[in-house]
Amino acid sequence: MTDSMDTFMCSSWYQYRYLSPGYTEGPFDPEEAAYWLPVDVYTGGAEHATMHLMYTRFFTKALRDLGMFDEVAEIMAAHGRDPENAFDEPMLLLRNQGQVLGAERPGDFILATGHFEGDKLFADHIQVVDGPDAVPAGFGGVFGEITKRTERILTVNMAGVAHTVEAVEGASIDIPSIEGENTVAQLKHHLDIQRMSKSKGNVVNPDELVDQYGADTVRAYFMFAFDWQKGGPWDPQGIQGVVRWINDVFDLVLDGPPAGSGDDQVNRAVLRKAHQTIHRVSDSLERFSFNTAVAALMEFRNELRGAIREQAIGSDAWQEVVNIMLRLMAPITPFIAEELWTTHLGLDYSIHQQSWPEYDAEIAAEEEVTLVVQVNGKVRDRIQMPADTDEETAKEIALASENVQKFLNGKEPRKVIFIAARHMVNIVV
């Protein structure tokens, strides 16, 4: 039997079949469809997603017009969901991910010797050196950075001029950083920031990174290093920041809770930071801003480390905030969070079956805020004040500032404007 259906035929309605792949009485189980549909978020690359959405939108509207969702709508209504317009579009939100580009890489700096035929050097010896300072006085060959390599033919940037060097058969290649017998294929050429491609030699193999750092570290780095919707160039050194973060969290948990009840003020401050982190991570994940979610967790790590270092946090507060921290880490570092949760804290398996931490705005509220004072639009002072300071008191504090008085120079303000949301007083003279 020959399948003559276009592949788009199946992919245009797979979100419906996936609901109940074993269902035999129709394309999908109406009960499952009433619970799950429509799709909340659809992610994909801009090129693929745009074309696929054209087809799946057509199929969805055709299925709707054929009455395939009528029973689904009845079940939705019976469960208190409004089916109005529920099947006009297949997905409620589209998000396109960015692309991780190849990192910029300098080419090897070489000394090549041999014989010239015209302007081309046929090299019988190529040596990789540290840079221009390693070029001997009166050197008669070609030296410089390799900007391009095609098999045995090299393009070398020699003082701003491109020279062609061909490594002859059996040429001696000396690359001090690579042990053993070297070959011309091991010479590195310059790479600009561009799409990863095997032909360009700038592909990063994630399997090798997982072998070196572990799956969670690589996963967290991809989430942290780039704006998910923009992408950006790969940075081979950037992963070290994530390595340090995860190692610090491991140390915090393995060291266990401190003894005693700690300092009440510090306990409140760390718990406040924990709830601020719940808010930031939750909001970031909803917006697919994964990099800011990881950044918030790194900031909390710093806060907790500082409290432990000063021996100021108590055992109960430590237990509470570490519990919160690991649940927030679970979507980002699922294996590590599970290991710390079950093996080292001895909590119920699995962390991925626990409820998401609940944000408490009252606990998260700062006791003090920084009042920014401007005179004619320029910042002239920053003053700490209680977070619940009212408008009149904030204006009085601003006007009493020595720095502000200096800039007023005895003049009466024409206006004093308090902007509560920004904790700011603007004085106009």
QUILINQUI-V418938 format. One record per residue. N is the residue number from 1. NEAR is the number of other C-alpha atoms within 12 Angstrom. D_CENTER is the distance of its C-alpha to the mean C-alpha in whole Angstrom. Layout:
BEGIN
N	NEAR	D_CENTER
N	NEAR	D_CENTER
END
This chain:
BEGIN
1	4	47
2	5	45
3	8	42
4	9	42
5	10	39
6	11	36
7	13	33
8	20	32
9	17	35
10	20	33
11	24	29
12	28	30
13	29	31
14	23	29
15	29	27
16	36	31
17	24	32
18	21	29
19	24	30
20	22	33
21	16	34
22	13	37
23	17	39
24	11	42
25	11	44
26	18	41
27	23	38
28	28	36
29	26	37
30	27	38
31	25	37
32	26	33
33	33	33
34	31	34
35	27	31
36	28	28
37	35	29
38	32	28
39	27	24
40	18	22
41	20	19
42	25	19
43	24	16
44	21	17
45	22	17
46	19	19
47	15	22
48	17	22
49	23	21
50	18	24
51	17	27
52	28	26
53	31	26
54	22	29
55	25	31
56	30	30
57	27	31
58	22	34
59	28	34
60	32	33
61	25	36
62	20	39
63	24	38
64	24	38
65	14	42
66	13	43
67	15	43
68	23	40
69	34	38
70	22	42
71	22	42
72	32	38
73	30	39
74	23	42
75	23	40
76	26	37
77	18	40
78	15	41
79	14	38
80	13	38
81	19	35
82	19	36
83	25	36
84	18	37
85	18	35
86	29	33
87	35	33
88	23	33
89	28	30
90	35	28
91	30	24
92	19	24
93	19	20
94	23	19
95	24	15
96	22	15
97	26	11
98	24	11
99	25	12
100	29	11
101	26	14
102	27	17
103	26	16
104	24	20
105	25	22
106	22	26
107	28	28
108	36	31
109	36	34
110	40	37
111	37	41
112	43	43
113	27	46
114	24	49
115	20	51
116	21	51
117	12	52
118	10	52
119	16	48
120	24	47
121	31	46
122	28	47
123	33	46
124	26	47
125	30	45
126	39	41
127	37	40
128	35	36
129	26	36
130	20	34
131	21	35
132	21	38
133	13	39
134	16	40
135	22	42
136	16	46
137	10	49
138	8	50
139	15	48
140	16	49
141	30	46
142	41	43
143	42	40
144	39	37
145	38	33
146	43	33
147	33	31
148	33	32
149	30	33
150	23	35
151	20	37
152	29	39
153	25	39
154	39	37
155	36	37
156	36	37
157	28	36
158	25	39
159	15	39
160	13	38
161	16	40
162	21	39
163	29	41
164	32	41
165	43	42
166	34	43
167	33	43
168	26	46
169	16	47
170	17	47
171	24	45
172	22	44
173	32	40
174	27	39
175	26	36
176	19	36
177	17	32
178	15	33
179	11	36
180	11	39
181	16	40
182	21	38
183	25	38
184	35	37
185	21	34
186	27	32
187	37	32
188	32	29
189	33	29
190	28	27
191	29	24
192	22	22
193	23	19
194	22	19
195	24	19
196	23	19
197	18	22
198	11	25
199	13	27
200	25	25
201	28	24
202	28	21
203	25	19
204	23	17
205	18	18
206	20	16
207	14	19
208	13	20
209	22	17
210	18	17
211	13	21
212	16	20
213	22	17
214	24	17
215	23	15
216	33	13
217	35	12
218	32	11
219	32	9
220	39	7
221	40	7
222	35	6
223	36	3
224	37	3
225	36	5
226	31	4
227	27	6
228	29	6
229	24	10
230	22	10
231	26	9
232	25	11
233	29	13
234	31	12
235	24	13
236	23	15
237	14	15
238	21	11
239	28	11
240	21	14
241	23	12
242	32	11
243	27	14
244	20	16
245	31	14
246	37	15
247	22	18
248	24	19
249	34	18
250	28	21
251	20	23
252	33	23
253	33	24
254	19	26
255	20	28
256	21	29
257	30	30
258	26	32
259	18	36
260	17	37
261	20	36
262	24	35
263	23	35
264	18	35
265	17	33
266	25	30
267	31	30
268	31	29
269	31	27
270	40	25
271	38	25
272	30	24
273	39	21
274	43	20
275	34	21
276	34	19
277	42	16
278	35	17
279	29	17
280	32	14
281	39	12
282	28	14
283	21	14
284	25	10
285	24	11
286	17	14
287	20	12
288	30	9
289	28	7
290	35	5
291	31	3
292	30	7
293	38	8
294	42	7
295	29	9
296	32	11
297	43	12
298	33	12
299	25	15
300	37	17
301	36	17
302	22	19
303	34	21
304	41	22
305	29	23
306	20	25
307	32	27
308	30	28
309	16	29
310	15	31
311	21	32
312	28	32
313	34	30
314	30	32
315	24	32
316	23	32
317	33	29
318	38	27
319	29	28
320	25	26
321	38	23
322	42	22
323	38	23
324	36	21
325	46	18
326	44	18
327	38	18
328	44	15
329	45	13
330	33	15
331	28	13
332	35	10
333	37	13
334	27	16
335	26	18
336	32	18
337	35	18
338	31	21
339	28	23
340	35	23
341	35	24
342	23	27
343	19	28
344	24	27
345	27	28
346	18	30
347	22	29
348	17	29
349	17	28
350	22	25
351	32	22
352	25	21
353	16	24
354	22	24
355	15	24
356	21	21
357	27	21
358	23	23
359	25	23
360	17	26
361	18	26
362	16	29
363	22	28
364	24	24
365	23	27
366	23	27
367	19	31
368	16	31
369	21	29
370	25	30
371	36	32
372	33	32
373	38	35
374	34	36
375	33	39
376	20	39
377	18	36
378	18	35
379	20	33
380	26	36
381	28	35
382	25	33
383	29	34
384	22	33
385	24	35
386	19	35
387	23	32
388	20	35
389	23	37
390	19	39
391	23	39
392	17	43
393	19	42
394	34	39
395	31	41
396	23	43
397	30	41
398	37	40
399	37	43
400	18	44
401	26	42
402	18	44
403	20	41
404	34	42
405	24	45
406	15	46
407	25	44
408	23	46
409	14	49
410	12	51
411	16	51
412	16	50
413	22	47
414	13	47
415	18	44
416	26	42
417	28	39
418	28	37
419	20	33
420	22	32
421	14	29
422	15	28
423	29	30
424	34	32
425	39	36
426	32	37
427	34	40
428	22	42
429	21	46
END
